[in-house]
Amino acid sequence: MNKKNKIKIVVNGKLLTVKTKFSVKNLIEKLKIPINKVAIELNEEIVNKKKINKIFLENNDKIEIVNFIGGG
């Protein structure tokens, strides 16, 4: 993959380089995160999980992925 085909994003504060045309769904799969147990925020906006395959990441996007934790 050459530099022209890469973008840099920040995921939970860590810099990550991915290919262009990389969707939020691709990211979740790459990180092996169970989609039903997280909330996803892209550039400070909550992402509708039904649309993650249609949301493509851009250079310098900031993604926060938060796990749900049960408690009482």
N, C-alpha and C positions, 0 to 999 in steps of 0.2 A: 504494500500500500504506500503510494508516494504522498508527499506532503499536501498536494492539491486535493487529495481524496480524504483528508482528515479534518476533524474539528476538535476543539478543546471545550470540555464542559466541566462543571464542578458538581460532584455528587456527594451530598452530606459533608461538604467542606474539603473534599479531596479532588484534585485535578485528574481528569480522565480524558484520554484521547480516543475518539471513535471515528468510524468512517462517516462520510457524508450520507445523507438520506437514511439516517439511523433513527428509528422511531422510539418512543417511550416504551413500547412493548418490547422492542429489541433489547433495550437497556435492562428491563426487568428480567428478561430471559437470561441475558448475559450474567447478571448478578445472582441469578438463581433465587429470586425472591418470590415467595407465594403471594400472588396478587390479591387474594381475598383477605390477607392479614396486614395490609399496609394502606397508608394514605400517601398520595404522591402530590408534591407541590412543584410546579415549574414556574420559575421567575415570580415567586410569591403568590401564585394563583393555584388553587386546588384543581387537579386534573380529573375529569370525568373518566373513570376507568373503562367505560364502554367505548371510548374514543381513542384509547392509547395507541392503537395500530395506525391511526390517521394523523397523529401528532408527531412531527419530525423535529428532531433537535437541531439547534443552530449553534454556531460558534459562540462561546461565552455564556451559554444557558446555565442557569443554576437550578439544580434539582435537589429537593429534600425528600427523603423517603422515611416515613415514620412507621414503626411497627406498633400494632395494637397489643397491649398487655393487659390481661385480666387481673383483677384484684378485688379486694373488698374491705 
